[in-house]
Amino acid sequence: MQQTLILINPNAASGRAEAIWQRLASHVEAQMGALQVAITNQPEDVVQYVDEAQQNGMTHILVVGGDGTNHALINALAIRQAQYPENPLPVGGTIPVGTGCDWARMLNIPFKSEAIGVWLAQAQAKLVDIGVLHYTTDDGQSCQRYFLNVASGGLGGEVVARVNRTRRRRSWTFFKSTVSTLFAYAPIPMRVEVDGEVWYDGDSYIVAVANGTTFGRGMKVAPHAEIQDGLLDVILVEGMSRFSALKALPSLYKGTHLNHPRVQWRRGKDIKIITSDSLDVELDGEYVKGTALHFSVCPSLLRLLV
């Protein structure tokens, strides 16, 4: 019998997530059967709920929130999978309510109440690749974080830091923060190694390591990325004038930026980014900062609704 746990991030959509859920609830219940609903006030709460869901035989866990809420769920599921690989995990999924919701945009998950039920009726549980980042913090601690969609270092990390400082976010918040950051950000020297080979060594605005295609509320940073190919797409923007970077920004929304002479792209399973100082990094829109960045892919790690 299908049993679904709904985890609501009350801070998503500028605090409107619970009200939005009330409009969605009947449409979700019509497709997912019996629902249990819980509020996650902190990302750490998700770990506890995942443990309880597995112990209670829940078949699905759906999060109501944005990419950050997805990030919390994926990390909780991946950690549980690593600890107890013999125990089946609930299928994960998302109901998009948030600022970016780029995982939902990639999968064409609708935002309207009635359409959510239709999408859930057609969605299938499939094994999906997950990215993982190992890094060292400024105080010397070794950390590990999983990511579902896209991780980026450099300008991308600074953009997310600006977005997260914005109290009330609008549809244009990511674009405005990107432009503002470009005016203030200087490309930094970095060496990027892909599958054991030096791929790039020079100044760069941003390097994105992508499992999914889209970040920054609709920017198609990795238009050819696939979530079931066992590979990560690496996209790097070399140093150039701010005017050239701003001029090229619209192409990022179309996914045509890969044709730009200062944009590099390749695929790999193991990516290292070496910088002299700590690098601002975002993973699914969540900010971290560190050095000795080491990305890798975990093929077919989790079952998600896609």
C-alpha positions in Angstrom: 0.0 0.0 0.0 1.4 3.4 -1.0 2.0 5.8 1.9 3.5 9.2 1.4 5.2 11.6 3.8 4.9 15.3 2.9 7.7 17.6 4.2 6.9 21.3 4.1 9.6 24.0 4.3 7.6 26.8 5.9 10.3 29.4 4.8 9.9 28.6 1.1 8.3 31.1 -1.3 9.0 33.9 1.2 7.0 32.1 3.9 4.0 31.2 1.8 4.7 27.5 1.5 2.1 26.3 3.9 -0.6 28.4 2.4 0.3 27.2 -1.1 0.2 23.6 0.1 -3.4 24.0 1.2 -4.3 24.6 -2.4 -2.2 21.6 -3.6 -3.1 19.0 -0.9 -6.3 17.5 -2.5 -4.6 17.2 -5.9 -1.6 15.4 -4.4 -3.7 13.1 -2.2 -5.8 12.1 -5.2 -2.6 10.6 -6.8 -0.5 9.6 -3.8 -3.0 8.1 -1.5 -2.7 8.4 2.3 -0.6 11.4 3.3 1.3 12.3 6.5 2.3 16.0 6.7 5.2 17.4 8.7 6.8 20.9 9.0 10.6 21.1 8.7 11.8 24.2 10.5 15.5 23.3 10.1 17.3 21.3 7.4 18.4 18.9 10.2 14.7 18.0 10.8 14.7 16.2 7.4 17.2 13.6 8.6 14.9 12.7 11.5 11.9 12.4 9.2 13.7 10.3 6.7 14.7 7.9 9.4 11.2 7.7 10.8 9.7 7.3 7.3 11.9 4.4 6.5 11.2 2.7 9.8 7.5 3.2 9.4 7.4 1.7 5.9 6.7 4.9 4.0 6.9 4.4 0.2 7.4 8.1 -0.8 8.7 11.3 0.6 7.7 14.5 -1.2 9.2 17.9 -0.2 7.2 21.1 -0.6 9.8 23.8 -1.2 12.6 24.9 -3.6 16.0 23.6 -4.5 17.3 24.1 -1.0 14.6 21.8 0.4 15.5 19.2 -2.3 19.1 19.5 -1.2 18.2 18.7 2.4 16.2 15.7 1.3 18.9 14.3 -1.0 21.5 14.6 1.7 19.4 12.8 4.2 18.5 10.0 1.8 22.1 9.7 0.6 23.5 9.5 4.1 21.0 6.9 5.1 21.7 4.9 1.9 25.5 4.9 2.8 24.8 3.8 6.3 22.3 1.1 5.6 22.6 0.1 1.9 20.6 -3.1 2.5 17.5 -1.2 3.6 15.2 0.1 0.9 14.6 3.9 1.0 11.4 5.7 0.2 11.2 7.3 -3.3 11.9 11.0 -3.2 10.1 13.7 -5.0 9.4 17.4 -5.1 6.5 19.8 -5.2 8.0 23.0 -6.4 7.4 26.0 -4.1 10.4 28.4 -4.0 12.6 31.0 -5.6 14.5 29.0 -8.1 13.0 25.5 -8.4 15.4 24.7 -11.1 15.2 20.9 -10.6 11.4 21.2 -11.2 12.0 23.4 -14.3 14.3 20.8 -15.8 11.8 18.0 -15.2 8.9 20.2 -16.3 7.1 19.7 -13.0 4.2 22.2 -13.1 3.6 24.9 -10.4 -0.2 25.1 -10.7 -2.4 23.1 -8.4 -4.4 21.1 -10.9 -1.4 20.2 -13.0 0.6 18.8 -10.1 -1.9 15.9 -9.8 -1.6 15.2 -13.5 2.3 15.2 -13.3 2.3 12.9 -10.3 0.0 10.4 -12.1 2.5 10.2 -14.9 5.8 10.4 -12.9 7.9 7.2 -12.5 10.4 6.2 -9.8 13.8 6.0 -11.4 17.3 5.6 -10.2 19.1 9.0 -10.5 22.7 10.0 -10.3 23.8 12.2 -7.4 26.8 14.5 -7.1 29.0 14.7 -4.1 31.5 17.3 -3.0 34.4 16.9 -0.5 36.0 20.1 0.6 38.1 21.6 3.4 36.7 24.5 5.5 38.8 27.5 6.5 39.3 26.0 9.9 40.6 22.8 8.5 37.6 20.5 8.8 36.9 18.0 6.1 33.3 18.1 4.9 31.0 16.2 2.5 27.8 17.4 0.8 25.7 15.7 -1.8 24.0 17.7 -4.5 21.1 16.8 -6.8 21.2 19.4 -9.5 24.1 21.9 -10.0 27.1 23.0 -7.9 29.1 26.0 -8.9 32.2 27.8 -7.6 33.3 31.4 -7.9 30.7 33.8 -9.1 27.9 31.3 -8.7 28.6 31.0 -5.0 28.7 34.8 -4.5 25.4 35.1 -6.4 23.7 32.6 -4.1 25.1 34.4 -1.1 23.5 37.6 -2.3 20.2 35.9 -3.0 20.1 34.3 0.4 20.6 37.7 2.0 17.5 39.0 0.2 14.7 39.0 2.6 11.8 38.9 0.1 12.7 37.2 -3.2 11.0 37.9 -6.5 11.1 36.3 -9.9 13.9 38.6 -11.0 16.1 38.2 -7.8 18.5 35.7 -9.3 19.0 37.8 -12.5 19.5 41.0 -10.5 22.0 39.3 -8.1 23.9 37.9 -11.1 24.3 41.3 -12.7 25.2 43.0 -9.4 27.8 40.3 -8.7 29.3 40.7 -12.2 29.9 44.4 -11.6 31.8 43.6 -8.4 33.4 40.2 -9.0 36.9 39.7 -10.5 37.9 36.4 -12.1 40.2 34.3 -9.9 43.0 31.9 -10.9 42.1 28.2 -10.6 43.3 24.9 -11.8 40.6 22.4 -12.8 41.4 18.7 -13.1 38.9 16.3 -14.8 39.4 12.5 -14.4 43.0 13.0 -13.3 44.1 15.4 -16.1 44.6 19.1 -15.9 41.8 20.6 -18.0 42.1 24.3 -17.3 44.6 26.5 -15.6 43.9 30.3 -15.6 41.5 33.0 -14.5 37.8 32.1 -14.3 34.5 33.7 -13.4 32.7 30.5 -12.6 33.0 26.7 -12.9 29.8 24.7 -12.7 29.6 21.0 -12.0 26.3 19.8 -13.2 24.1 16.7 -12.8 21.1 18.6 -14.0 20.7 21.3 -16.7 19.4 24.4 -15.0 20.3 26.8 -12.2 19.7 30.4 -11.2 16.0 30.3 -11.9 16.0 29.2 -15.5 19.7 29.6 -16.6 20.5 26.5 -18.8 24.0 26.3 -17.7 24.5 22.6 -18.7 22.0 22.1 -21.5 23.3 18.6 -22.4 23.5 17.2 -18.8 21.7 14.0 -18.1 20.7 12.6 -14.7 21.2 9.0 -15.6 24.5 8.9 -17.6 26.9 8.4 -14.7 28.7 11.6 -15.6 28.9 15.3 -14.5 29.0 18.1 -17.0 31.7 20.8 -16.2 31.2 24.3 -17.6 33.8 27.0 -17.1 33.7 30.7 -18.0 37.1 32.1 -18.5 38.2 35.6 -17.5 36.9 38.3 -19.8 35.8 41.9 -19.5 32.7 42.6 -17.5 31.1 44.1 -20.6 31.7 40.9 -22.5 30.3 38.8 -19.7 27.2 40.9 -19.4 26.7 40.8 -23.1 26.9 37.0 -23.1 24.5 36.6 -20.1 21.3 36.3 -22.1 22.7 33.3 -24.0 22.8 31.4 -20.6 19.0 31.4 -20.5 18.9 29.9 -24.0 21.7 27.3 -23.4 23.7 28.7 -26.3 26.6 30.0 -24.2 28.5 26.8 -24.9 29.3 28.3 -28.3 31.1 31.3 -26.7 34.9 31.2 -27.2 35.5 31.9 -23.5 33.2 29.1 -22.3 34.7 25.6 -21.8 32.7 22.4 -21.5 33.4 18.7 -21.0 32.1 15.7 -19.0 33.8 13.6 -16.4 33.3 11.5 -13.2 35.9 13.1 -11.0 36.6 16.9 -10.8 39.0 18.8 -8.7 39.2 22.6 -8.3 42.4 24.0 -6.8 42.6 27.6 -5.7 45.0 29.6 -3.5 42.2 30.9 -1.3 38.8 29.6 -0.2 36.2 29.6 -3.0 32.5 30.5 -2.6 30.5 27.5 -3.7 26.7 26.8 -4.0 25.2 23.4 -4.2 21.5 23.4 -5.2 21.4 27.0 -4.1 23.0 26.3 -0.7 26.1 28.2 0.2 29.4 26.8 1.4 33.0 28.0 1.3 36.2 25.9 1.2 39.3 24.8 -0.5 40.5 21.5 -2.1 37.1 21.0 -3.8 36.7 17.5 -5.1 33.5 16.6 -7.0 32.5 13.1 -8.0 29.3 11.3 -9.2 27.4 8.6 -7.5 25.7 6.7 -10.3 22.1 5.6 -9.8 22.3 6.3 -6.1 18.6 7.2 -5.3 15.1 6.5 -6.6 13.3 9.8 -7.4 10.1 10.7 -9.1 10.9 12.0 -12.6 
